[in-house]
Amino acid sequence: MIVQRKFWIALHRYCGLVMMGMLFVTAMTGSMLAFEHEIDAWLNPALMRTGHGRPPLPADVLIARVEQADPRLRVSLFPLDARPGEAYQLRVESRIDPRTGQPWPLDFDRLFIDPASGAVLGQRQWGAAKLDRVHLMPFLNLLHRKFHLPGRWGSWLTGGVALAWLVSSLIGAWLTLPRLAGAGAQPRVFWRRWKPAWQIKRGASWKRTNFDLHRSVALWSLPVVLVVAVSGVYFSLGNEVFRPIVGLFAPLTPPASQTLRRAVPPLQLPLLETQQAVERARANLPPSARSFLPWYASHLPKLGAYRIAFKEEGMRERLFRVRYEQVFIDDRTGELKSLSGHDSGTSADRFLIWQYPLHTGRVLGVWGRALIAIVGLLTASLCVTGFLIWWARRRR
């Protein structure tokens, strides 16, 4: 038993040492990203706010004005849920230069426009390695998700950190349990002997205080940590680990990008306008989702389709509001191509949909986000106290 315990202690220690630096960065950035939109709006009020409450122009009018103002680009995603006084943040991508056959060079992929006029308020490249006000929050977002590594390497690394964090947290919690036998295994005795693990001893040396801090913070934050670590595996290793495991318990709906056929010939201009696409898409919603509000519209020319998303009122803002639907329709005929979401999906699909609001705390509204921010800071502190424990024992 002693030999086994030493093995688990060593595994917990070296697992923590290997991931310590990366977990610290992930925890600190995750704490800030819990209030990403609010921080971004505070840093860039000229981009995010319009300063008036005039009604917005129709989506198709705004898209036409943006694309006419800069023929190099096309609007690939248009928000349908902006609030009064907020700028519209559009996703854009390059058109093909007919002279070269290559995409026009653009140094941005986001445009901020005034919805009442279509005037461009600013632009930025999402995730660019820049630390100015405009690019800071997208930079931190990509740092949190991929460490700015190319391709799948960043996702594999963050997924590995999430798995190591999950395993290390479970082992650490198990190591705090009191070792009892015989009559000592009674519940009252067990809880009395486990209670000190949740507390910090007063008047102790700094080494003991640091150890107690590491152990008690880890125990108190464990429920949230387990949820965040598991959902972190989903975001980074969804196809490699998470979806195959979930698929063992219930069927999963394949992503539309895998099931929809490519348009032939590709890159044709759509016959349907955005507002028409929204109306056609709403007619294909499940009956339980007919009251959902428009969320965003995205044209996918390579698939010859529109992706129109709808969400329940207060989604990711109010308690346990997580439902949404994505409707894929033909961009020329309006026929339904695919449907995915909470109400139209399987139980496994719904389980996956819950992962984002759980990971970000949005499942509990603003209080959930505050909890995630606090747990992020506590996790960063565990990296520091864990290192100090290792360093003190190494010196000894």
N, C-alpha and C positions, 0 to 999 in steps of 0.2 A: 504493500500500500504506500509506503514511504517512497519507494523507488518510482512508482507511478505518479505520485504527487510531484516529485522533483521534475519528472518529464513534462508535466503540464505547466509547471511554473516556468521552466526553461522555454517551452513553446510560446507561452504568453509573453515572456520577456522579449525574445528575439523576433517574434512576430510584430510586436510593438516597435522595436528598434528599426526594423526594416521599413515599416510604413510611416514612421513618426513624422518625418518632414512633409511628406505628401498629404498625410491626414491633417496636419496642422493647416496647410494651405487650403485644403478642401473645406475644413471646418470654418475657417475665418471667412472665406469667400461665400460659403453657404449662409453664414450668419448675415452678411450684408445683402445677399440676394433675396432674403426673405422679404425685404422691403425695396426690391430693385426699382420698381416703377416710381415709388415716392422719392427715392434718392436721385434717380435720373431726372425727374421733374424739378427737383430742387437745384440740381447742378445746371440744368439746361431749360430754364423757363421760357426762353425765346423760341425754343424748338417745340416744346411740349404744350404750351399754352397759346391761345389766340388773343386773349384779352377782350373778347366780346362773346356774346351769346347768339349771334345771328344764325338763322337756320342754314343747314348745309344744302348745297346743290345736289342734284341726283348723282348717283354713282357714275353712270355712264358719261355725264357731262364732265365730271372731275377727271375721270380717266382719259377722256379725249383731250382735255386741256393739257394735262401733264405730258402725254405722249406727243402732242403737237409742239409743245415748247421744247422738247428734246427728242428728235426722231431716232436717236441712238438707242433708246430704251423702250421697254414695254412694261406695264404694270402687271406683275405676276400675282400679287395678293392685295386685296382691298378690304379694309376693315369695315364692318357694318354695325359696330356696337360702340362707336366713340360717344363720349358724353359731351354735353354743351360746354363750350369753352376750351375743349381739348383739340389739339391738332390731330390730323389723320397721319398715321405712320404707314406708308405704303412700301411694300417690297417691290423692287424693280430688278430687271435683268437686261442684259445686252441683246439688241437685235443683231442680225447678221448683216455685215457690210457687203452689199452686192458686188463691190469692186474686188474685194479680197476673198470673199467666202468665209471670212472669220468673224467672230463677234466683235462689235465695236468695243474699244477699251473704255472701261468705266472704273473709276476709283471709289465707287459707292454702290451700295445695294439697298439703301433705305432712303426714302424721301419723306420729309415732313411738309405737309401742305395745310393751308387754311381751307377748311371745308366750305366756307361761304363764298370763296372766290377761286380756289384752285392755285393761289399764289404759293410758290415754294418758299418755305421758311428755313430750310436747311437740309443737310444730307449727312450720311455717315456710312462707313463700311462696317458692318456688324462683325465683331470679334477681332478687328484689326489690332495689331500690337502697338497701340498708341495709348498714352496715359493722360491725354487732355480731357477736358470736361465732357466733350461730345462722345468720346470713345471709351471712357473709363468703365462704365457699367457693362457694356457688351464685352469688353476685354476681360473683366472679372468673371462674367458668365462662362465664356469659353475656357478660361483658366480652370474654373470649377469643374467643368464637364470633361475637358480633354487635355488640360495642361498645355494647350496650344500645340500639340503634336499632330503631325499630318496623318491623314487617312484614319484607319481604325486603331492605330497604335495608342492614341490618347484614350479612347474608350476602353481598350483592353487594360490599360494601366489603371484608370480610375475604377474599373470593375474589379480588378485585382485588389485594390486598396479597400473597396467596399466589402469584398469577401473576407479579407484578412481582418478588417475591423469587426465584422460580424463574429468570426470565429474567436478572435481575441477577447471580445466583450463577453461572450458566453463562458469561455474558460475562466476569465477573471472573476466573473460572478460566482462560478462554481467553487473557485478557490477560497472565497470568503465564507463558505458554509462551514459551520463548526463540525468537527469530527466527534461524533457521539456513538456510543454503543450501549446495548443492554437497556437498563432502566433509564439511562441518560438520554435515550432517544424520545422521551415523552415530549409532546409539543411545547409545553410550558418551558421545559429546560432548553429545548432547541432554540426557541425565540429569545430566551434570556441570554443565551450564549452568542447568538448571532447579532443581537442589538448593538454591541460596540462597533461592529463593522460599518454601521450606518452613521456613526458619530465621530467627532474629532475630540481627542483627549486634551483637556486643558492643562496648561503648565508643562507640557512635554517638550523635549528637545525639538529642534527644527526638523531633524530627520524623521522623527516619529510623527510630527505634525504634518509634514509633507506626505508621508505614507498614508496617514489617516485621511488626508484631503483627497489623495488619489483614489483610495478605496471607496470612501463615502460618496464622492461626486459620481463615480462610475456606477454605483448601485442606484442612486437616486435618479440618474438620467437614463438608466438601462432601458426602460420600456420605450422611450422615444428613440433611443439609439438603435434598437432592434428594428423598429419600423423604418427609420431613415436608411439604415444599412441595407435592408432587404430591397427597398424600393430603389436604392442606388445601384444594386446589382441589375435590376430591371432596365434602368436607363442606359447602363454601359454595356451590359452583356445580355441584352434582351433576346437576341436571336441565338446566341451561343449557349446560354444557360437557362434564362428565366422562362422563355416561351416553351422550350421542350419539356421542362419540369411541369409547368402549369397544364400543358397539353396532355399530360398523363392522367389528369383528373377530370378534364372536360374538354370538349372540342373548341378550337380557336378558329375564328374567321381569318383567312389569309388577308394580308394588306391589299388594298385595291391596286397598288403599284405593281403587284405580282400577278394579279388576275386580269387586269384590263389589257386589251390588245393595243398595240401601237397604231396610231392613225396612219392611214395610207391614202393619199400621200401625206406626209407629216407637215406640220407648221402651216396648215390652212387657216385663213381668217375665220373666226366663228360667225355663224349667221345669227346666233342669239346674242343679245346684249346682256349686260350683267343683271339688270333688274328683271329681265325676262327669265334669266336662268334661276334667279332666286324664287320667282313665282312657280316655275315648273318644279323646282326642287322641293318646295314646301308641299306640293300636292302629293309627293311620294314619301312624306314622313309617316312613321307609324302613328296610329290614332292617338296614342298616349303622348306623342311629342308634337302634336299640331299646334299647341300653344307656345312652343319654343320661339325664342327671339333670334333674328339673324345675327350671326357672329362674324363671319368673313366669307369672301368670295375669292376663289383662286382659279385662274384659267390655266389648264395644262395642255398646251398645244401638241406636245408629243403623244398624248393619249387621246387627243380630240375630245376633251371633256372639260367641264366645269366641276370644281369641287366647292360645294356650298355647305357651310357649317351653320348649325343652329344650336342654341343652348337654352337651358332653362333659366328663368329669371334668377339673378343672384348667384349664378354658377361661380364657384371658387371664391365667393365673397361671403356667403352666408353659411350657416352650419349645415354640413352634409349635403350641400348642393353641388353635385358632380356630373349631372346628366348632360349629354350633348349628342348630336347626330351629324354625320357627314354624308351628304348625298352627292353622288357622281352622276352627272347627266351628259348626254351627247351635246357637244357645243353647236351642232347644226340642226339636230332634230328635236332636242329636248327629251329624248327617251332616257329612261333610267338605265344606268350602267352598273352601279354598285351602291350599296348602302351599308354603313357601319356606324356603330355608336352604342350607347348604353341600352336603350330600349329595344333596338333591333338586333343586338348582339346576344351571344351566349353568356352563360354565367362566368365562363373564363374570360370573355371579352370585358365584362363588367369589372372583374377583379383587376385586370390590367388598367382599366380607366381610373380606378381608385388610387393607383400608385402615385400619380403626379400630385393630387391634392394631399395625399398622406406625406409625401416627401417634402413638400413645401409648407405644410401646415395649413393650407388653405381650406382643408376639410372642416376646420374649426374657425374659419373667418380670420379676422385680424388678430384674435387672441392666439390662434394656432400658429400664425406667422411669428408672433412675438415669442412663443414657446420654442419654435425652431431656431430663432435668432439666439435665444439664451442657451439652448443646448449646443449650438455651434460654438459659442464662446467657452462653454464648459468642456467640450471635447478638445478644443485647443489647449485648455489648461491641463487636461489629462496628459497631453503630449509633453508638456513642460514638467509636470510632477513625475511622470513616468521616467523621463530622462534623468531627473535628479536622483530618483531611487536607484537607477542603474549605475549612475556615476559615483554615488556615495558607496555602494557595495563594491564597485570595481576598485576604487581607491583603497578600501579596507582590505 
